[in-house]
Amino acid sequence: MLYYIFYPLRDLWFGFNVFKYLTFRAAMAALTAFLISVIFGPMVINLLKKLKFGQYIRKEHVESLYVLHEDKKGTPTMGGLLIILAITVSTLLWADVLNQYILLTLASFLFLGLVGYRDDYAKIKKKTNEGITARAKLLAQITLGAAIALYIMRFTPIPTELALPFMKNFAVNLGIFYVVFVVIVVTSASNAVNLTDGLDGLAIGCTIIAALSYAILSYVAGNFKLADYLNVFCLEGAGELTIFCSAMVGSGLGFLWFNCPKADVFMGDTGSLALGGALGVVAVFIKKELLLFLVGGIFVIEALSVLLQIAWFKTTGKRLFKMAPIHHHFQLLKWEEPKVTIRFWIVAIILALLSLATLKLQ
C-alpha cells in the first residue's frame, strides 16, 4: 500500500525512490510486524485472560507429561491472533497489494487462521483437547490446496513440473496429479507446524528460521539475474513474497518475546495451522516445494514421529518413542524443556543453511 502512495512521489523528493526496493520494504515489513507484536502483545494476552481462553492440559493417558506441563494450565491460548494481526497489517502496508501471489498467500493464511480459530474455540468451550473434527480440518486444508493448484494451472505461468533439488534441467511432469501434489504440500506443512507446537517457543522459533529461508528464496525467484545465475525458476512478481515472509519473521520474533519459556501465551491452532499453510503456499509459488521438507526438517521429523509411533504401535503393540511428537520423547528422557527447544532450533538452523546451499548446487 505504501508503495503506491510514496513511490509515485519520487519526483518530488528522491528519498521516496527507496520504496521500489524489495530489500527496504522487506526489512520494514519485518520491523513493523515485530513492533505490532510487541506493542499489542500485552493487550491481546490480557484480553485472552479476560475471556478465559486458557490452555487445557490433558491428564488422561499422559500423566507423566501432565506433571511436566501442569503449570501451563490456564495460560492464554489462541495467541495466533496476534501473529495474524501483525503479518496481515505489515504485508498490506509494505507489499504490492495488487500482486496476485501476495493476495493468494495472504488469503490462504487468513483462511487457515480461521480454521485454527474455530478449532481453538471449540477446545476452549468443551474444556478438552478435542476441537473441530480432524476430518473437517483436513477437508478445509485439502480444499485450499486444490484451489491454489487449480488457480496456478489456469491463471499463472508457474509450471506444473516437479523440479528435483541437485538435478539440473530435470523435472517430472505431474499433469493432473499436480493438484494432488499441491494439496499434500499445503496440508502436510500446515499440520506439521501444528504438531510441533508443543513446547514454549519451539514452533515459532522453527517457523522464524523457515520463513527467513523462504524470504531469501523468494527474493532469488523474483530476481531474473540471480535466478538465471543460480539456475532456479524465475517468476515475475514472486519477489513480493519476500515481504510476506519477512513479516512472518518479524511477527514471529515479536510473538517469541511472549512465548519464550515460561510462555505468557500460546499460539494455538490459530497460529500454527496458518503459519504452516502459508509456508506451503509460498513454496508452491516459487517452485521450492521439495526443499520445504529440508528447510522445515524439524516439522517433518515431528510429523514422522507421530506416524511412526502409530504404525509401530499397531504393528507391535509397543511404543517406538516414549511419546509422540518426538519433542515430548526427549522431555520424558529428562531433558529440560528449554534445552529441547534450543537444540531443535540449532538443528533447524543447520537444515536451513543446507537448504540455501542447494541454490549453488543446481
N, C-alpha and C positions, 0 to 999 in steps of 0.2 A: 504493500500500500504506500509506504513512504517513498518507494522507488518512483512511483507515478506522480507523487506530489513534488518531490525535490529535484529529481534528475532533470526534468524539463526546465528548471530554473538555473541550469549551469551557465547559461549565457549572462545571467545577472551577477553571479558570483562563482568563480571557478571551483570553490570548495564543494559545491553540490555535485561535482563530477564524480566524487567518491562513491556515490550511490550506485554507480554502474558496476562497481567491483564486487564480485561474489565474496571474496575473502573478507572485505569490510563488512558486508551485510551478514555474513555467517558469524563473524566474531560478535557483532552487535546483537544478533539473534540469541546467541548463547548467553551473553551478558544480560540481556533483557529477561530471558526465561529464568535465569538464576535469581535476579533481583525480585521478580514476581513471586517466585517460590519462597524466598527468604522473607520478604515483606508480608505476604499474605498467609504464609505458613501458620503462624500463631493463631490468626483469625479462623482459619479453616479447622485447625485442631480443636480450638475452643468450641466452635460450632458443632463439630462431631461429638464432643463430650456432652454438650447440652442436649443433643438429640439422642444421646446414649447409644451411639453407633460404635459399641465396643466389640473387641475381638472375643470370640468364643473359643475356648481351648478344650478340645475333646479329651476325655479321660478314658472312656471305654476302649479296651483292647490296646491302649498305648500308655499304660500307667508309668512306665519308666521314662518316657518322653514327657509326660504330663508334669512330672516332678521338676524337670528342667525348664519347662515353659509356663509353669503355674503363675509366675509373677507377671506374665504378659497378658493375663486375663483382664479384659476391660480396656486395654489400650485402644484408642480410637483407630478404626479401620476405615476403608473407603478413601484413604488419603490420595488415591489416584486422581481424585477430582482436582487436587492442587496441580498435579502433573499435567492434566488435560488443559486446565486453565492457562498455565504458563506456556505450554507448547503452542496452543492454538493462537493466543494473543501475539506471541512473539513471531510466529510464522506469518500471520496476517499482516503484521507491521513491516517485516523486513523482506519477505519473499515477493516474487511476482505473482500476485493473486489471480492472474489470468492464465497462468501456466497450468496446463491440464494435469501434469504429473503431481504438482503441488496440491491441486484441488482433490484429485483422486486419493492421494495419500492421506490428506487431512480428513477427508470424508470417511475413509476406511478406519482411521484412528478413532474418530468420534463414534462411529458405528460400534466398534468393538468395545469402546469405553462404555457405551450404553448397555451392551450385553453384560459387561462385567458389573456395572452398577446394579442391574436387575438381579444378578446372582448374589452380590454382596447384600443387597437389601433383603432378599429372601432369607439369607442366612441369619441376618440380624433379627428379623421378625420371628423366625422359627426358633432362634437361640440354639442353632445346631451348625454343623459344618456342611450341611446339605442345602444348597441354594436351588436354582433352577435345574432342571434335569440335564444330565450330560448330553442327552440326545438333542435337546433344544439348543444348547450351547454349540454343539458340533454342527447342527443344521445352519445356524447363523454364520459360523465360520466358513462352511462349505459354500453357502450362498454368496458370501462376499468374495471368496476366491474365484468362483466360477464367473461372477460378474466382472471382476478385474481381468480375467483371462479373455473373456468374450469382447470386452472393450478394446483390449490390446490388439486382438485379431482383426477387429473391424475398423478401428479409428487411429491406430498408431503405426509407425514404421518399425516397431520392435519385432524382430524375427521370432518365430516360434521354435527355432532350433535350440537345442541344448548344447551350449559350449562347455567343454570339459577343461578344468584347470590343468596347466602344464602342457597342454596339447595344442600346438599352433595350427590354425587353419583346419581344425577338425570339429565337426558339430553333428549332432544327431537330430534329424528332422522328426519332431514328435507328432506333427499333424494334429488331428483332433484330440490326441492324448495330451496335448499341451494344456488343455483345460484341467485335466486330472492332475497334472504336474503342478500347476499354479495353486490349485486347491490344497495339495499336500504341503507345499512350501508355506503358504499363509497359515494354514491350520496348525501345522506342527510348530511353527515359530511362535504363534500365539500361545499354544498350550505349554510349550517347553519353558517359556519365561514364567508362566503361571505356576508350573511345578517347582521352579527354582525359588519362588518367593516363599521361603520358609524360615529364614534367619534374618536377623536385623542387618540391613544393608547389603545382603547378598545379591538379590535380583537386580536392584537398582544400580549397584556398582558394576556388575557384569554388563548391564544394559548400556551404561555410560561408555564402557570400553568398546562395545559393538557399534554403538551409534557413532562414536568418533571415527572408527574404521570406515563405516559406510559414508560418513561425511567426506572423507578423503576419496573413497572410491567413486562417489557421485561427482565430485569435482573433476576427477580424471575422465569419467564417462561423458561429461558435458563439455570438455575441452578438446577440440579437434586435434590440436598439435600433440598434446600429451597422449591422447588415445591412440593416435597414429604411431607415435614413438614407442608406446608400450604394447602396441598391437592388441588393444582391447576394443570392445564395442563402443562406438560413439553415438550418442543420442542427443540431438539438438534439444535444449531445454532441460536436460537431466541435471545440469549443474545447480538448478534451483533447489534440488533435493538436498544439496549441501546445507542449505539454510534450515530446512526441516530437521535434518539430523543434528545440526549444531544446536538447535533449540532443544532437542532431546537431551543433548549433553548438558546444557545449561540448567534445564529443569531438573535433570537427574542429580546434578551436584547440589542444587538447592533443596531437593527433597531429601538427599542423603544427610543434609545438615540436621534434619529432624529424625531420620530413620536409622542413623548410626547407633550402635549399641550404647546404651539401652534405649531402644526406639521410643519416641514420643508418639509415633503414628505409623500405621502400616498402609501400604498402597492398596491392598486388596485386589480382587479380580478386576476392579475398575481400572486400575493402572496396568497390571501385568498383562492382561489379555490385549489391551490397546497397544502397549509398547511392543510386545512380541509380534503382533499382527502388522504393525506399521513397519517394523524392520523387514518382515517378509515381503511386503508390498514394494518397498524401496529396492530390495534385492532383485525382485522380478523385473522392475522397470529398467534397471541398469545391467541386466543380464549377468548378475553375480549371485545366482540362486544357490548353486552348489557350494560356493565359497562361504555362504552363511553357516553351513554346517561346521566350518573350521573357525570362522570368526566367533560364532556363538557356540563354540565347542563345549563350554560348561553347561549350556542349556541342553545340548544334545546328550551329554553324559547323564544329566539329571533325568531326562525323559527316558533314556535307555535303561537306567537303573530301575525305574518303575516297571517297564515292560519285561525286563529280565526277571525281576522279583516275582511278578505274576506268573510268567511262564515256568520258572523254576519250581514255584510252589505247587502249581497244577500238575507238574510232571513228577516231582519227588515227594511232595507233601512237606518239604522243608523250605526254610528261607535262605536265599543266597546272601542277602545282606541282613544286618540286624534290623534295619528298617529302610524303607524307600520313601521319598527320593534319597539319594545317596548322602546328602549333607546330614541327614539325621543318623545315618550309619556311623559317621565319624563322631557325631555328638555322643552316641551310645558307646563309642570306644574311649570316651572320657576326654575328647578334645574340647577345649573351651570354645564357646560359640564365636567370639571374635577371631580366634585362631582359624577356625574352619572358614569363616568369611574371607579373611585376608589371604589365606592360602589359595582359595578358589579365585580370588581377584588376580593373584600372581599368575596362576595358570591361564586365566582369561587374557591377560596382557601378553603373555608369551604366544598364545594362539593367534591373537590379533596381529602381532608382529610377523608371524609366519605367513599369515594371510596376505598382508601387504607386500611381503617379499615375493609372492607369486606374480605380482604385476610385472616383475622383471624376468620372470621365468616362462613367459608365454611363448 
